[in-house]
Amino acid sequence: MVGVAKEAARAAAVRRMLEARSIAVVGASVREGSVGNQSLIEIRDGGFDGRVFPVNPKYDEILGWRCYPSVAEIGEPVDLVILGVSNALLEDQLRAAAEARAASAVIFASCYEEPREAVPPLTERLAAIAREAGMALCGGNGMGFANIAGRVRALGFYERKDLEPRGLVFVSHSGSAFSAMLHNDRGLGFDLAVSAGQELATTAADYLGYSLEREATKAVGLFIETVRDRLRFERALERARERDVPVLALKVGREALTRRMISAHSGALAGEDGAYEALFERHGVLRVGSLDEMADALALFASGRRAGFGGLASVHDSGGERALLVDTAASVDVPFARISEHTTKRLARLLEPGLDPVNPLDFWGTGKGAREVIVGSMRVLLDDRDTAALAFTVDLTTEDSPEMGYIGMAKDVFPRTEKPFAMLSNLSSGIDRSDAKELETAGIPVLEGTATGLAAFRHLFDYRDHRALPPLAASSPVSDEVRERWRARLVAERSFDEVEGLELLAEYGVPVVPAQRASSFDEARAAAAKLGWPVVVKTAAAGIHHKSDVGGVRVGVADEPELETAYAELSSLGSEVTVAAMAGPGPEVALGIVRDAQFGPLVLVAAGGVLVEVLHDRRLAMPPLDASRATRLIDRLKIRPLLDGVRGQPAADVDALARSLVALSWLAADLGQHLDALDVNPVMCSPDACVAVDVLVLPRTGTADP
């Protein structure tokens, strides 16, 4: 109950900050251009109708408001204190706000000071003040927030005053991205935008949680460098799914920390960004690659329409731009609707001779009866069962008579369908802004680029597909006794050899090749005779993690003379070897477990073999998985077509691979906190089975995660 009360108090402080009815501005000033002056202007011009208290002992009045010498002399607790002061004054002024029982504060300054011996950094001291007082704290090193719907602006710099709330939320670790989104000229209406800054006390998870309790919130965009509060963040994402509110994320910083020397392939493949890939996959967060893509996707989701079954239909007035769209759709993985024969016949009756009744559709012939042809074609395509959404793909250059041209046609079709519908222009700089505004006012999304617009549709379909996943309901494939036995073995922190690693996999249900240890040629010969020729012989010398890198593998050893030669060659690495049965030929896939310091164990599927890190074709997820989620990961690999068979090769048993991935995910869920990494590479995928032929188990050194 204490935890519940604490969470409720935290949420209440965030709500009082974002919906403040009383604001104090510390450092208020009459000097134009100063943060203290601009903060007051933003409050006034933003339409705030609560109480405002400028704080500065130098003045009696600023902009018509009485000015106070200190926060304490206001005489009542305020909802929000804006600290428009320098780094040197931050600690004293935040403490004064806390002592005056203010509910929250905003810090714009960088919070930097020169390090001092035995003195905690300023950021830590500020965070401690806020925590002890139960205050929400936006910043530091941010630009504040703008609650457009609530007419609360906690801003120290100029932002547009003509903003209209239309159900969108944007939370950013970048102040510049925050300001850029507020200055958009395309009708993206943000109810709330927050520049979260350093998140000294209040994090993106808090703002996300607040937004998802508002019925008006249609979609949320995140520009994030990291997640500082994993549990609250995941709870907020779960709430987003409950509310059917799409969350789009632009996650930056994926490259800077990914070049570590890591013993396991799984760790090297995951890098520092793999945890976010897994986090987003688990919760259906839609990852965008740029602010332009974010804007197009938010515009599409803001219409509130959801994609049903099928793919994209698109209509064009240019054969060349239709070809551009087809090429781009392939690169961003957007499926097209496969229209029926009935739809084809209906289109043929509308189109001029010589125009193919296909999707995507080039509708332009001579222009005769253009409105009937274009509007009719869109309606026919929207009637097709396999059309999940439609793009009216024309360049929105200036029209002499918009109501008679494409603008009017779009406004005719849009209200007559419940399917997602958008205007898609191929060149953002060619768009007539007045025409675009007319469309946006009618509720019609305008997408401003071929690649970004198509990516927005892909996100629409991805969102649909993720929501269609069944609830994850399963249990560990092993008994408590088995799980505890392997846990104790891992906690002992002794090195695992390959045979023991294969035994671990087998107990969890991952098919493995039969294998035996050998310390001499005679033992190797006996093992080969028992397993059946031909065999694989591998070094089992301690400390060698990747045997092929040191020439430690001999494949297809067919008889005793070949075995004798192989053993002699491998003996240079040590007398210990593993003798294993040969697995059937087929594509090689890698499976793995890697432990992330913040997000815990992750499970991985990747292109396998000796080129595992070169190809860097992998997908990660949070364990556990079920068959549908495992198949979803496998289907997104670039090597996926190889599993279906190429150049006369038979198809691999993909269902068996998915079962192995599910089994490994439960191993990760049960034991992952005791592992640094686990590599299963390769898994040989044949038509009859998928079998693990090699494994590397690295028990965790040090204390396990709680």
N, C-alpha and C positions, 0 to 999 in steps of 0.2 A: 504493500500500500504506500510505503514511503516513496518508492520509485515512481509510482503512478502520480502521486501528488507533486513530486518534483518535476515530472514531465509536463504536467498541467500548468504549473507555475511558469515554467520556461516558455511554453506556448503562449501563455497569457502575456508575458513580457514582450514577446515578438509581436503579438497582435496590438498591444498598446503602442509599440514603436511605429508599426506600419499604418495604424489607424489613429495616430495621435490626435488628441483634441486640444492639447496644450504643448507649446514648443518654446523652449528657451534657446537663444542663440548667444553662446559665450564667445566674446571677441567681436560682437556686433560693431559695425563701423559706419561712418558717413562717407568714407573714402571710396569713391567709385572704382570698381575693378577689384576691390579686396574681397576675400572670401567672406568676411564678416558682413559686408554690404550686399554681396550677391546672394547670400543665403536668405536674407530678409526679402530681397526682391523676388526670389523664386517662390517663397512662401506666399507673398502678397499676390503676385501675378498668376500663381497657380490656382487661385481661388480658394485658398484655405479660409475657413470660417470659424476656426477655433480661436483660442487665446494665444497671443504671441508676446514673449518677454525678452527683448534685447538685454544683454548683460555686458556692461562695460562701465567701469567707474568714471570714465572720462566724459560721459554724456548724460544728459537728463532725458533726451528724447531722440529717437531715430525713426524716420519715415512715419511719424505720427504715433508711434508707440512709446509709452513710457519706458525708460531705460533703467535697469537695476545695477547696483554696484557688484552684486554677486548672486549666484544661484540661491544661496541660503536666504537672501533678503526678499526673494519672491514671495515667500511665506506659505507656499503650498507645494506639494509634490507635483512635478510636471510629468507628462507622458514621455517627452523626448527632449534631450539636450543635444544641440548641435555644437560641437567643439570646433570653432573656427580659429584655432590658436596654433602656435608653433609647437614643435616637438618638446621644447624645453618646458612648456607650461601644461602639457597634456596630463601628466600624472596628478598634479595638484588639482587641476580643474575636474578631472574625472572623479577623483576622490570627493571633491566638494559636491558634485552631482549625486554621488552615491549617498553621502551623508544627508543630503536634502531629500532623499528617497525618490529620486527620479527613476522612472521605469526603464529608461533606455538612453542610449547615446549614439551619436555618429561621429566618427573621426575621419577627417580627410588627410591629415598629415602622415608622413612616412613612418613615424614611430621609431626613427633611428636615433641612436646616441652612441658616442664612442664607448667601447667596452671598458668596464671598470672591474678590477680584481675583486672577487668575492661579492659582487653585486649582480643580481639577476638582470637580464636584458630588460629594457623598457617594455617591450612587447609582453613579456611574462608578467611584469608588475601590473600593467594595465589589465591584462586578462584576469589576474587574481582579484583586482578590485571589482571588476564586473561580476565575476563568479560569486564572490562573497556577498555581494549586494543583490544577487539575483537579477541583474540588469541584462537586457538585450544590448548588444554592441555591434553596430555595423561599421566595418573597417578593421584596422586603419588602412592607410594607403589606398583609399577608394574614393569614389565620387558620390557616395551616398545612395539614396533611393528616390524613386518617384512613384507614388501611389496615385496614378492618374484617376482611377475610378473614385478614390476617396479624397482627392484634391489635397494630398499631403506631399509636399516636395521638401526633402531634406538634401538639398544640393548646394554646393559651394561654387558652381560654375554654371554658365548659361546653358539652358536647354530650351527647346521649342515650347511655345505656350499653346499651340493649336492642336495638341495631341488629343485623340479621341479613344476612349477605352473600347476595345472590341474583343475582349476575352483572352488575350495573349499575355504570357508572363515570360520575362527574360531575367535570368540570374547570371552574373558574369564575374569572373576573377579578373577580367581586363576592363579597366576604366574606359579605355578608348573604344572597345567593342560595345560597351554599355551605351556610350554617347552616340556611336554610329547608329545603333539600332533605334535610338530615340529620334535621330535625325532622318530616318528613312522617309523617302518621298513616294512610297508605294502603298500607303493605306494600311500598313501593319499597325493595328491598334493594340497597344500594350496597356492592360489594366495596371500592371505592376512591373517595374524594372528596378533591379537592385545591382549595385556595384559592390560586391561582397568584400573586396580587398583581401586583407590578410586573415580575415575570419578569426579574430582574436578570441571571441566568445560565442558569437552567433554565426552559424555556417549555412552553406547552400542547402543543407538538409532542412534547416529550420524554415528558410524561405519557401522551399518546395512544399514542405508540410503545410505551411500557412496557405499557400496558393491552392492546394488540393482540398481544402475545407471550404473554398469559395465556389458556389454553384456556377458562377459566371466564367470560371476558368475553362477554356477550350483546349489549349495546348501550352506546353512549357518548353522554352529553349534554354539550354545551359551552355555557357562557355566556361570550361573548368580546366584547371591545371592539375588538381588532385581532389580526392575526397577525404576530408579531415575527420569526418564523423560517420564511419561506415554503417553502424547499426541504425542510426536515425535516417541515414540516406536510404538504406534498403527498405526501412519501414515506409518511408515516403513513396518509394517506387511501387511498393505493394499497394499503397493507397491509390496511386495513379491507375493501376490496373483495375482496382475495384470501381473507380469512377469513370473508366474508359477515357482517360485523358492522356493523349500522346506526349511523351517526353523525348525531346531531341537534344543531343549532346554534341558539342564541338570540343573534343578532348585534345588539348595541346600538350607538348612536351614528351611525345612518345619516343623521340630519337636520342635525347641527350644522355640517358642513363642506360642504354641498352647494350653497351659494348663491354660488359664485364666478362672476365674469364670464368666460365662455369663448367664444372666437370660433366654434368649431364646434358645431353642434347635437349631434353625437355626444357631445362632452365634457359638455355641459350635461345631456343625458339620462342619461349614466352616473353623474354625480355622484361622491361619494366612496364610495358603497356599491356601485356597479356591479361593481367588481372582485370583491367577495365573492359577488355573485350569480353571476358567471361561474365563480369558483372552485368554488362549491358545485354548480353545474350540471355542471361537468366531472367531479367526483368523486362525484356522487350524495349529497352531504350534504343532509339534510332540514332545511329552515329552519322554525323554529317562531316564533310571535309572542308567546308569554308563557310564564311558568313553569308555569301550569296546563296549557297545551297540551303543553309538554315532558313533564310528569308523565304525562299520559294516553298520549302516544306511547311513552314509555319503558315504561309498564305493558303496553301492547299488544305491543311488541317483545320484552319480557322473557319472554313465553310461548314464544318460540322458533319460533313458527309463521309461515310465509310465505304470502302471497296467491298463488293461482294465477290462471288465466284468469277474467275476468268482473268483476262489481261486487258491491255490498253488498246483502245481504238483511237485513231488519229486521222484528221482530215486536213488537206493541204491545198493551196493554190499554186504550188510549185513542185514539179517533179524533182528538181535538184535538191530542194530543201527537204522533200520527203526522203530522198536517199540519205541526206545528212542525218535525219532523225533515225532512220533504220540503223545506220552505222553506229550512231551514238548509243542507241538503245542496247545494242549488243555489248558495248564497252561498259555500260553501267548496269547490265543485267536486268533489263525491263522486258517482261514477256508481252507479246501482242495477243489480242483476242483472236481466236480462231473462229471466224464467222461461219455460219451455217450456209448450206446451199440455198435455203429459203431467203436468207439475208442477201446473198449474192444476186439472186434473181430480182429482188426488190430494188437493189442498187442499180442493176443493169437497166431497169425500166426508167430510172431517173436520169442517168448519166447520158451525155452526148455520145454519139458513136465514136469509137476509138479509145474511150476511157475504160480502164479495167475496173471492174467492180470488186476490189480487193481491199484488204486492210493491211497497212495504212493506205488511205484513199487520196488520190489526186483528183479533185473534182473540177478542175478548171479546163474548159474547152474554149469555146468562143465567147463565153460570158452570157450567152443567151439564156434568159430565164434563171439567172444566177441564184436569186433568193430561193426559188422553189427547189433548185438542185441542191444547194448547200444545206439549207435547213432540213430539207427532206432526207438527205444523206445522213446527217447527224442523228435524226430521229430513228431512222432505220437501224443504224449501228447501235444506238442506245437500246433498241428493242431486242438486240441479239442477246441470248442467254450468256454467252461467253464474254460479253463486254462488261468489264468491272468498272471502267472509268473511260472518259473521253477527253482528248486534247484537241481543241480547235487551234491548230498550229498554223498561224499566219503572223506576219510581221505587223505589229501595231503602229504602223506609220500613220501620219495624219490623214484622216478621211474628211472629204468635203461635207458629206452628209452622213454622220455617224449612224443615225437611226435607220438610214436606208442601207448602210453597208454592214461590215462585219460586226460592229458594236450592236446594232439592232438585231442581227441574226442571233448573236449569243444571248441577248436578253430575251429573245423569243424562245430559245431552246431550254435555257437553264431552269426556269421554274416548272417546266413540263416533265422533268425527270428528277428522281431522287438519287441517281448515281452521281459520283464525283465528276465534275465538269470544270475545265479550266481553259483559259486562253493561254497559249504557249507561244511566246515570241522568241525568235532565234537570236536577236541582237538587242541587248538591253538599251544601248545608246540610241537605237532607232525608234524607241517607243514614244508615242505622243502621250505626254503625261495627263493631259485633260481627258483623252479617250480612256486611258487606264483608270483614272479616278472615277469616270462614269461607270465603268465595269465594276470596280471595287465597291462603289456605293450600292450597286445592285446585288452585291454579295458574291460576285463572280471572281474567283481567284485569277490573278494575272501572274504567270510564271515568266521570269525574265532571262531566259537562256536555254539553249538546247540541252546542254549537259545537266545544268542545275534543275531545270524543269523536269526532265526525265528522272533524275535522281529523286525528286519530290514524289513522283508517282511510284518509284520503287519503294520508298519509305511507306507510302500508303499501303502497298501490297504486303510489305514485310510486317507492318503493324497488324494487318488482317491475319496473316499466317501465324504470327506469334500468339494472337488472342485465340486462334483456333486450336492451339495445343491443349490436350486434355490435362486435367489436374495431375500433378506428380504424386502418384500414390503407389508406393512399393516399399519393400523392406530389404534389409541386407540378406544376401544369399547364404551367409554363413551363420552358424550358431554362436551364441555368446562365448561358449568354450573355445571355439576356433579363433574368434576375434581376440579374445584375451590372451590366448597362447601366442599369437603373432605380435600382439602389442608388447607383451613382455619381452619377446625376442628382439623387437626393434629398440625398445628402451635400453636393452643391454648394450647397445651401441657397438657391437662387434660387426666386423665387415661380413657382408653376405656374399657367398659365392653364387655362381650362375645356377647351379642345380637347386640350391635352396630358394633362389628367386623364382625359378620355374615352379617349384612346389607351392610357393605362396600364390602365384597366379592361378595355378590349377585348382587350389582349394576355393578360390573366389569364382571359379567358373570360366576362366580364360583358357581355351584349349592351347596346349603346349606340346612341343616335340618331346618324346622320351629322351632322357639324357642321364649319363652316369659320370661320376668323378673317376679319375685315374691318376696314380702317382708314379707309374712306371709303364714301360712298353707292354709288359705282360698283362697288367691291369687294363690297359687300353685295348689290347687284343681281345681279352675276355669280354669287355664291354661291347666291342664292335660285333663280336660273334652273337651276343645276346640280342643286340638291337637289330642286327641284320644289315648286310652290306647293300649299298654304299653308306658311308657315314660322314659326318662332319667332325673334324677335330679342331679344338680351339684351346689356346693358352688359358690357363686358370691362375696365372701368376698374380699374386696380390699387388694391388695398386694400379693394374692396367684396366682402365675403364672402357676404352674403345679399342678392341682387339685388332680390327682391320687397319687401324692407323699404324700399328707396329708390326704388321705382317703376321699376326697371330692367329690366322684362320686358314684351314685347309678344307675345301669343299669337295665332295664327290670321291672320297677315299674308298676305292673299290675292293681292295683285298689286303692281305697281310703285308706283301712287299711295299705297297703304297703307304700303308699305315706306318711301317717301320721308317720309311723316308720322312713322312710327315712328322712323326714323333721326334725324330732326330733333329729336324730343323726347328721345331718348336721348343726343344729342350734348351736352346740358347736363352730363352726367356724364363725358363724354370721347368722343373719336372712335372708340375701339376698341370693337367689338361682336363678338358671336358669332352667327352665323346657323345655325340647326339645323332639321332636318326635324321635322315634327309626329309625335308618337307617338299610338298608338291610345288611345281613352278607356278608363278603368277605375279601380279603386281605386288610391290612391297609397300607396306604402310607402317607407320610408326605410331605407337600409343605411348602415353606417358602421364606422369603425375609430377607437378612442381608445386612447391609451397611458397606462396607469397606472404611476405611479412605482415601485410595489412589484411588481406582478404582470405588467407588460409590456403588450403589445398585446392589446386586447379587440375582438371583433367584435360588432356591434349590428344588430338588426332592429327596426323600430318603425313605428307609424302615421306616414305621411308627409304631405307637403304643407306649407302655410303654418302649420298648427296642430301641427306636429311636437312642439314643446316644451309646448304647452298641454295636449294630450291625455296626454302622458307615458306612452304605452302602448308599452313597449319590453321587449326581452329581450336579455341579453348572454351571451357565452360566450367561453371561451378558444379561440383558433385552434390547429390547423385543425379543420374540421368535415367530416363526411361527409353524405350525403343524409339519413340517418335522424336525425342530430342537428340538422341544419338544419331539417328538417320539424318536429321536436319543438319548436324555438324558435318557429317560425311559428304552430304550432297553439296556442301559449299566449298569443298576442296577443288583446286584447279585440276587435280589428277582424277577427279570423279569419272570423266569419260573412259579412262583406262580400265576402270572396274567393270564397265559394261562390255569390254572386249573391243580391241581394235585390230585391223589387218588380219582378220581371220582367227584371232585368239578368242577363246571362250570367255564368257562373262564370269566374274568372280562372285562368290556368295556374299553379297553385301549385307544381307540379313545376319549372317554369321559374324561379320565384322561389327555390326551394330550391337549384337549381343555381347561380344567381347568388350566393346567400349562401355556398355552398361555395367558389366561385371567389374571392370577396372574402376569405374566411377564409384562403385560401392566400396571397393578397397580404399579409394581416396577418402570417402566420407568416413569410413571406420577408422582408418589408420594414418591418414594423410598428415595429421599433426605431428606424427613421429617420424616423418620422412623429410629429407631435404629434397630428394627427387627419386623418380623411378622411371627408367626407360625400358620400353618394350620395342625393340627395333632389330631386325624387321619382323613384322607379322606378314607371313606369306598368304596371299589371298588367292585361292584356287577355286574352281567351280564347285567343289564339294565342301570346302571348309576354309576357315582362316585360322592359322596356327602361329603362335608365338615361337620364334626359334632362338631368341636371345633376350636377356634381361639384365639390367643393371639396377641394383637396389642400393640407395645411399641413405642409411638411417640418419636421423637428425642428430646432430651434435649439439649439446646444450639442453636447455629446458624446453619442454614441449609447450605449445600454445595452450592457453586455458580453454 
